[in-house]
Amino acid sequence: MARLASAAGLSGFSLTDHDTLDGLPEAAAEAGRLGIDFMPGIEVTCAFPRPGTMHLLAYGFDPAAEPMRRLAERLAAGRRERTDLILDRLRRVGVDLPKAEVEAEAGPLGSVGRPHFAAVLIRRGHAVSTRDAFDRYLGGGGAAYVDTSPLAADEVMALVGAAGGLCALAHPFHTRRRDFAQLGALVCELAEQGMEGLETIHSSHDADAVHRLTRLADRLGLLPTGGSDFHGASKPWICLGETAGGRTVPRAWFDDVRARTAGRGSAAGSAGHWVGNDAGG
């Protein structure tokens, strides 16, 4: 990811893998070698009623802090349980995937996500593309969909805050509130619980969405955050560092997050134009 960020001309990035911290040491080391600003991050799946989903982005925390270790352990346990449940549901619809093959797809760090299932489904002829695999099996309406939400949002924010970081709501429209007024009420509730940021720039946000979310963040005193939400080969239609309408994430946003977390003993790193990258899923 650090090398891709450098090749894309970014001056910095945050690695926000889904529900794992395992990639942070290597990413930080390579970013330092390349002279790219780096901010530790994670994207946490929170308990939330369907059909919506709630993902919190955490930034600027100390990855070695005990609260983050506890968070990572609980998230990993939830992922392991979900892997078994997805395999069972796939078998119920006549799709038998070897667990070892799915785990091997996840690589040595072993945090199995739905893109790893999708890759195996495609390889074994059960789907023609990642999007097809999600539509038929893995997405919210798929035959093998299983939520992975061991923690409520306020629990996540408390652990991240104890480690010196802050949380922002990722891609807010994925919560699938009925209208923007309901979304605003949800964001307000999260802010009252301790959330400090809101992702206003995202690869799925058009100009109107960015405008409305920016006004909401300003009204609630939330820090704006943003990124392309890059997932690598599993979502090839999203390019690293690119968002809808050619928008870029202002350098000042990184500075603001760093300033907010600096006095908390965090490991936010040095300033730079950054983009939230998300290689899990």
TINUNU-999896 format. One line per field, with one value per residue: y, z, x of N, C-alpha, C in turn; residue in one letter. Coordinates in steps of 0.05 Angstrom, whole numbers, plus 5000, padded with zeros to 4 digits. Atoms other than C-alpha are relative to their C-alpha. Example, Ala and Ser with C-alpha at 12.3 -4.5 7.8 and 13.67 -1.06 7.14 Angstrom:
REM residues 2
npy <- c(4976 4976)
npz <- c(5000 4999)
npx <- c(5018 4984)
capy <- c(4910 4979)
capz <- c(5156 5143)
capx <- c(5246 5273)
cpy <- c(5024 5022)
cpz <- c(5000 5014)
cpx <- c(5018 4985)
resn <- c(a s)
This chain:
REM residues 281
npy <- c(4976 4977 4998 4991 4972 4985 5001 4984 4973 4990 4994 5015 5017 5015 5028 5006 5026 5007 5017 5010 4982 5015 4989 4973 4997 5002 4976 4977 5002 4995 4972 4985 5004 4985 4972 4994 4997 5023 4998 5026 5000 5025 4997 5019 5005 4997 5011 4981 5015 5001 5006 4983 5008 4978 5003 4978 4997 4990 4988 4986 5014 5015 5028 5019 4995 5023 4999 5008 5029 5012 4996 5018 5028 5004 4999 5025 5022 4997 5007 5030 5011 4994 5018 5026 4997 4996 5026 5017 4991 5007 5029 5004 4994 5017 4990 5011 4989 5009 4979 4995 4984 4973 4989 4996 4976 4977 4995 5007 4985 5017 4987 5007 4982 5009 5002 5026 5019 4994 5010 5030 5006 4995 5020 5026 4998 4994 4972 4991 4976 4993 4988 5022 5016 4985 4999 5026 5014 4988 4974 4999 5017 5026 5025 5007 4976 5002 4975 5003 4976 5007 4977 4976 4977 4986 5017 4996 4973 4999 5014 4984 4976 5007 5004 4974 4994 4990 5015 4986 5018 5005 5000 4999 5009 5029 5007 5003 4986 4994 4974 4987 4992 5023 5003 4979 5007 5021 4988 4984 5019 5010 4979 4998 5022 4996 4999 4974 4994 5009 5003 4983 5007 5029 5006 5002 4975 4979 4973 4994 5015 4987 4974 5004 5012 4980 4982 5015 5001 4973 4994 5016 4997 5024 4998 5014 5018 5009 5018 5015 5026 5019 5028 5017 5015 5009 4979 4987 4975 4979 4994 4989 4971 4987 5000 4991 4972 4992 4986 5009 4995 4979 5005 4989 5020 5016 4983 4997 5025 5002 4981 5009 5024 4997 4998 5023 5021 5017 5004 4990 4996 4973 4990 5005 5007 5028 5013 5024 5023 5021 5023 5023 4997)
npz <- c(5000 5000 5027 5018 4994 5011 5029 5008 4995 4974 4980 4976 5001 4976 5005 4983 5006 4984 4975 4993 4998 5006 5021 4993 4997 5026 5016 4989 5006 5029 5005 4991 5019 5024 4994 5002 4974 4994 4976 4994 5002 5002 5005 4982 5004 4975 4999 5012 5012 5029 5021 5000 4986 4988 4998 4988 5005 4977 5008 4982 4975 4996 5006 4979 4974 4990 5010 5028 5000 4993 5023 5022 4993 5003 5028 5013 4992 5015 5028 5002 4998 5025 5021 4998 5006 5029 5012 4995 5017 5028 5004 5001 5028 5019 5006 4979 5002 4979 4982 5003 5024 4994 4982 5016 5016 4983 4996 4974 4977 4993 4994 5023 5006 5022 5025 5002 5008 5028 5017 5002 5016 5028 5009 5001 5019 4988 5006 5022 4992 4972 4997 5002 4976 4979 5006 4997 4975 4977 4993 4981 5009 5010 4986 4979 4985 4971 4988 4981 4984 4972 4983 5006 5007 4977 4989 5018 4995 4974 5002 5017 4985 4979 5013 5011 5027 5003 5019 5020 5013 5028 5020 4984 5013 4998 4978 5013 4987 5019 5013 4988 4972 4983 4999 4983 4972 4993 4997 4976 4978 4999 4990 4971 4987 5001 5027 5005 5028 5019 5027 5018 5028 5004 5029 5008 4994 5021 4990 4981 4976 4987 4989 4978 4977 4989 4984 4976 4983 4989 4980 4976 4991 5007 5020 5025 5009 5027 5014 5023 4991 5019 4991 5017 5022 4995 5011 5019 5010 4982 5004 4976 5000 5017 4990 5020 5008 4999 4975 4984 4972 4993 4980 4974 4986 4986 4978 4979 4985 4985 4978 4980 4986 4992 4971 4987 5001 5023 5019 5025 5021 5010 5016 5029 5014 4996 5010 4985 5016 4986 5016 4991 5010)
npx <- c(5017 4982 4988 5021 5005 4978 5002 5023 4993 5010 4979 5005 5024 5007 5008 5023 5011 5023 5000 4974 4977 4976 4983 4990 4971 4986 5007 4986 4972 4996 5006 4977 4978 5006 5004 5028 5014 5017 5016 5012 5029 5015 5029 5013 5028 5015 5027 5018 5023 5003 4981 4977 4975 4985 4971 4986 4971 4985 4975 4982 4996 4976 5007 4990 5014 5016 5028 5001 4996 5025 5018 4992 5007 5029 5007 4990 5017 5024 4994 4998 5027 5014 4990 5013 5028 5002 4996 5024 5023 4994 5005 5029 5010 4986 4973 4982 4974 4981 4992 4971 4995 5009 4980 4975 5005 4996 4972 4989 5012 5023 5026 5017 5021 5017 4985 4986 5021 5007 4979 5002 5024 4994 4981 5013 5021 5026 5005 4985 4985 5004 5027 5019 4998 5013 5028 5013 4993 4986 5011 5022 5023 4989 5008 4982 4992 4999 4989 4979 5004 4998 4998 5016 4983 4989 4978 4977 4989 4987 4975 4982 4993 4982 4974 4991 5010 5027 5016 5017 5019 4992 5021 5025 5025 5002 5019 5026 5022 5021 4995 4977 5007 4995 4971 4990 5006 4981 4973 5001 4999 4972 4983 5005 4987 4971 4988 4988 4996 5020 4988 5016 4990 4999 5002 5028 5014 5001 4996 5021 4994 4978 5010 5018 4985 4982 5017 5007 4976 4995 5021 4996 4973 4985 4978 5005 4979 5007 4981 5011 5010 4987 5000 4983 5012 5027 5018 4983 5012 4991 4971 4987 4996 5020 5028 5019 4996 4972 4993 4978 5003 4982 4979 5008 5016 4980 4989 5021 5001 4976 5001 5020 4991 4972 4998 5010 4979 5005 4978 5013 4981 4996 5022 4999 5024 5003 5025 5007 4999 5015 4994 5016 5027)
capy <- c(5000 5048 5034 5043 5109 5133 5112 5149 5213 5217 5249 5206 5154 5117 5041 5025 4951 4921 4896 4885 4922 4870 4909 4973 4959 4939 4997 5047 5021 5023 5092 5117 5087 5121 5187 5184 5209 5153 5152 5087 5068 5014 5007 4973 4940 4958 4926 4958 4937 4913 4931 4985 4978 5020 5025 5069 5094 5102 5146 5170 5118 5081 5012 4981 5007 4955 4980 4969 4899 4883 4912 4872 4807 4816 4834 4774 4727 4755 4745 4672 4658 4692 4650 4586 4613 4636 4568 4534 4578 4568 4492 4499 4527 4475 4512 4474 4515 4486 4529 4521 4552 4612 4622 4615 4670 4716 4707 4699 4752 4709 4761 4730 4778 4772 4790 4727 4686 4721 4703 4629 4630 4659 4610 4551 4576 4596 4670 4709 4771 4800 4840 4777 4739 4794 4800 4725 4703 4752 4819 4842 4805 4745 4673 4669 4738 4739 4803 4811 4861 4841 4912 4972 5039 5069 5010 5020 5095 5084 5035 5078 5140 5104 5090 5164 5162 5187 5157 5180 5150 5118 5126 5151 5134 5060 5064 5068 5116 5134 5206 5256 5280 5210 5206 5272 5247 5185 5225 5272 5212 5184 5252 5254 5186 5212 5208 5264 5259 5247 5220 5274 5257 5186 5151 5143 5215 5264 5339 5344 5290 5323 5390 5363 5321 5379 5424 5369 5361 5436 5441 5386 5407 5343 5337 5322 5261 5228 5178 5134 5071 5032 4956 4933 4879 4861 4927 4946 5003 5043 5076 5093 5167 5182 5202 5222 5286 5286 5312 5307 5304 5369 5366 5409 5351 5308 5365 5373 5299 5300 5362 5332 5267 5294 5310 5242 5204 5178 5155 5199 5212 5273 5316 5304 5296 5229 5180 5126 5059 4996 4930 4884 4879)
capz <- c(5000 5016 4948 4912 4949 4929 4856 4856 4878 4947 5002 5055 5070 5125 5124 5149 5139 5163 5235 5239 5259 5231 5171 5208 5228 5158 5126 5174 5162 5086 5088 5129 5080 5022 5058 5057 5116 5150 5200 5235 5223 5224 5198 5249 5233 5287 5309 5268 5244 5172 5117 5135 5158 5204 5197 5242 5219 5275 5266 5304 5359 5388 5355 5413 5467 5509 5489 5415 5431 5464 5406 5355 5394 5397 5324 5304 5344 5309 5241 5256 5277 5215 5170 5196 5190 5118 5099 5130 5093 5028 5038 5049 4978 4947 4948 4986 4996 5033 5094 5083 5014 5039 5095 5046 5003 5063 5067 5127 5169 5165 5173 5128 5095 5043 4985 5001 4997 4931 4902 4918 4891 4826 4821 4832 4781 4828 4808 4749 4786 4856 4846 4824 4885 4931 4895 4898 4962 5005 5003 5048 5006 4989 5008 5053 5084 5156 5197 5237 5291 5360 5385 5390 5365 5434 5456 5395 5408 5481 5464 5408 5452 5508 5458 5439 5374 5347 5306 5244 5211 5145 5082 5121 5068 5077 5141 5094 5135 5104 5089 5105 5167 5196 5177 5211 5275 5274 5265 5321 5367 5350 5363 5432 5446 5429 5353 5329 5253 5192 5124 5077 5015 4990 4923 4924 4943 4889 4897 4932 4982 4998 5008 5054 5096 5102 5128 5177 5202 5211 5249 5297 5304 5272 5235 5161 5136 5068 5021 4960 5002 4958 4963 4912 4862 4898 4876 4813 4797 4856 4843 4899 4915 4869 4892 4855 4815 4820 4891 4934 5009 5035 5073 5128 5145 5163 5204 5241 5260 5281 5324 5357 5375 5388 5461 5475 5467 5399 5341 5288 5251 5210 5168 5097 5045 5062 5037 5076 5046 5061 5038 5077 5070)
capx <- c(5000 5057 5089 5023 5011 5080 5069 5002 5037 5006 5045 5013 4959 4924 4918 4848 4840 4775 4777 4852 4915 4963 4987 5005 5078 5099 5061 5091 5161 5154 5122 5181 5230 5194 5186 5110 5068 5031 4974 4954 4882 4829 4758 4714 4648 4598 4533 4478 4408 4401 4395 4445 4517 4559 4634 4676 4744 4794 4855 4916 4916 4975 4972 5011 4964 4927 4857 4874 4900 4834 4795 4835 4825 4750 4746 4789 4745 4684 4717 4734 4663 4636 4681 4651 4580 4591 4619 4559 4509 4545 4541 4466 4458 4503 4570 4624 4687 4748 4762 4837 4832 4793 4844 4902 4870 4873 4948 4994 4959 4897 4841 4789 4742 4687 4735 4774 4710 4694 4762 4752 4681 4706 4764 4717 4666 4610 4615 4640 4665 4672 4608 4571 4597 4572 4505 4491 4525 4563 4527 4470 4418 4462 4448 4509 4510 4532 4542 4605 4588 4614 4618 4572 4596 4604 4648 4693 4699 4716 4772 4801 4797 4833 4889 4895 4856 4790 4733 4696 4635 4656 4613 4552 4500 4516 4475 4415 4375 4308 4327 4381 4344 4348 4421 4434 4400 4444 4508 4486 4475 4544 4575 4542 4573 4643 4652 4696 4697 4653 4676 4651 4694 4687 4691 4615 4598 4575 4580 4513 4531 4597 4562 4508 4556 4605 4549 4529 4600 4608 4542 4562 4635 4661 4727 4718 4756 4759 4790 4780 4764 4812 4804 4855 4837 4773 4742 4779 4731 4760 4828 4876 4874 4815 4745 4682 4689 4765 4764 4825 4830 4859 4925 4893 4847 4907 4935 4869 4866 4938 4927 4866 4902 4973 4961 4934 4999 4978 5022 4991 5056 5074 5029 5009 4955 4925 4873 4838 4856 4817 4845 4799 4724)
cpy <- c(5025 5005 5010 5030 5018 5002 5018 5030 5012 5006 4986 4983 4988 4972 4994 4974 4994 4982 4988 5022 4988 5012 5026 5002 5000 5025 5024 5000 5007 5029 5017 4998 5017 5030 5009 5002 4977 5005 4972 5002 4972 5007 4978 4997 4999 4986 5021 4984 5000 5015 5018 4988 5024 4993 5025 4999 5011 5009 5010 4987 4988 4971 4980 5003 4976 5001 4991 4970 4986 5002 4981 4971 4995 5000 4974 4976 5001 4991 4969 4987 5004 4982 4974 5002 5004 4973 4982 5009 4995 4970 4995 5006 4986 5009 4992 5011 4989 5024 5008 5018 5029 5014 5006 5025 5025 5006 4994 5014 4987 5013 4996 5020 4990 5001 4975 4978 5004 4989 4970 4993 5004 4978 4973 5001 5005 5029 5009 5025 5004 5011 4978 4983 5014 5001 4973 4988 5017 5027 4998 4983 4973 4976 4993 5024 4995 5026 4993 5026 4994 5024 5022 5024 5013 4984 5005 5027 5002 4987 5016 5026 4995 4995 5025 5007 5012 4984 5018 4980 4997 5000 5001 4990 4970 4992 4997 5011 5009 5026 5013 5010 4978 4995 5021 4994 4978 5011 5016 4981 4989 5022 5003 4977 5002 4999 5028 5007 4988 4999 5015 4995 4970 4994 4997 5026 5019 5027 5007 4986 5013 5026 4996 4988 5020 5020 4986 4999 5027 5006 4985 5002 4975 5005 4986 4981 4990 4981 4985 4974 4978 4972 4982 4985 4991 5020 5017 5026 5024 5003 5014 5030 5015 4998 5012 5030 5010 5015 4987 5007 5021 4992 5010 4980 4981 5015 5002 4974 4997 5019 4991 4977 5003 5000 4976 4977 4981 4997 5010 5005 5029 5008 4993 4997 4970 4990 4974 4976 4976 4974 4975 5000 4980)
cpz <- c(5000 4972 4980 5005 4989 4969 4991 5005 5025 5018 5026 4997 5028 4992 5019 4992 5018 5023 5006 5000 4988 4979 5007 5003 4974 4983 5010 4993 4971 4994 5009 4981 4975 5005 4997 5028 5004 5026 5005 5000 5001 4993 5014 4992 5026 4998 4990 4986 4969 4991 4999 5013 5012 5003 5012 4992 5025 4990 5023 5027 5002 4995 5021 5026 5006 4990 4971 4998 5006 4977 4978 5007 4997 4971 4986 5007 4984 4971 4997 5002 4974 4977 5000 4992 4970 4985 5003 4983 4971 4994 4998 4972 4979 4992 5023 4995 5022 5017 4996 4976 5004 5018 4985 4983 5016 5006 5028 5023 5008 5008 4977 4997 4976 4973 4996 4992 4970 4981 4996 4984 4970 4989 4996 4982 5010 4996 4978 5007 5030 5004 4999 5025 5023 4995 5007 5027 5024 5009 5019 4993 4990 5017 5023 5016 5030 5010 5019 5017 5030 5019 4991 4995 5024 5013 4983 5006 5026 4999 4984 5015 5022 4989 4987 4973 5000 4978 4982 4987 4970 4982 5012 4987 5000 5024 4990 5017 4980 4985 5015 5028 5020 5003 5019 5030 5009 5005 5026 5025 5004 5011 5030 5015 4999 4973 4994 4971 4983 4972 4980 4971 4999 4971 4991 5004 4976 5014 5021 5027 5016 5014 5025 5024 5012 5018 5027 5019 5013 5022 5026 5011 4996 4980 4975 4994 4972 4989 4978 5009 4981 5012 4983 4979 5005 4991 4980 4989 5018 4997 5025 4996 4984 5013 4979 4994 5001 5025 5014 5029 5009 5021 5028 5016 5016 5024 5023 5017 5017 5025 5021 5016 5012 5030 5015 5001 4977 4982 4973 4978 4992 4980 4971 4988 5002 4989 5015 4982 5015 4984 5009 4988 5011)
cpx <- c(5017 5012 4979 4993 5022 4998 4977 5005 4989 5023 4995 4974 4996 4991 4977 4988 4976 5007 5027 5021 5025 5018 5014 5030 5015 4994 5014 5029 5006 4994 5023 5023 4996 4996 4971 4988 4981 4985 4988 4970 4988 4972 4986 4970 4985 4973 4980 4978 5001 4975 5025 5024 5013 5029 5012 5029 5013 5027 5017 5004 5027 4994 5009 4986 4982 4971 4998 5005 4974 4979 5007 4993 4970 4991 5009 4982 4974 5004 5002 4973 4985 5009 4986 4970 4996 5004 4976 4977 5005 4994 4970 4988 5017 5028 5019 5028 5018 5008 5029 5006 4992 5021 5026 4997 5004 5029 5009 4989 4974 4974 4982 4977 4984 5015 5015 4981 4994 5021 4998 4975 5004 5018 4986 4975 4972 4992 5018 5017 4995 4972 4979 5000 4986 4969 4986 5004 5007 4989 4976 4976 5008 4992 5018 5009 4999 5013 5023 5001 5002 4998 4981 5018 5012 5022 5025 5012 5014 5028 5020 5008 5020 5028 5010 4989 4972 4986 4984 4982 5008 4975 4972 4975 4997 4983 4972 4977 4979 5004 5023 4995 5006 5030 5013 4995 5019 5027 5001 5002 5028 5019 4996 5014 5031 5013 5009 5004 4978 5013 4982 5008 5004 4996 4971 4984 5001 5002 4979 5004 5022 4991 4983 5015 5019 4984 4993 5024 5006 4980 5005 5029 5017 5022 4993 5023 4992 5020 4986 4987 5010 5001 5018 4985 4972 4979 5015 4989 5007 5030 5011 5004 4980 4972 4982 5005 5028 5008 5024 4995 5020 5020 4991 4984 5018 5011 4980 4998 5025 5000 4981 5011 5028 5003 4991 5020 4996 5025 4991 5021 5002 4978 5002 4972 4996 4974 4996 5000 4990 5003 4985 4973 4981)
resn <- c(m a r l a s a a g l s g f s l t d h d t l d g l p e a a a e a g r l g i d f m p g i e v t c a f p r p g t m h l l a y g f d p a a e p m r r l a e r l a a g r r e r t d l i l d r l r r v g v d l p k a e v e a e a g p l g s v g r p h f a a v l i r r g h a v s t r d a f d r y l g g g g a a y v d t s p l a a d e v m a l v g a a g g l c a l a h p f h t r r r d f a q l g a l v c e l a e q g m e g l e t i h s s h d a d a v h r l t r l a d r l g l l p t g g s d f h g a s k p w i c l g e t a g g r t v p r a w f d d v r a r t a g r g s a a g s a g h w v g n d a g g)
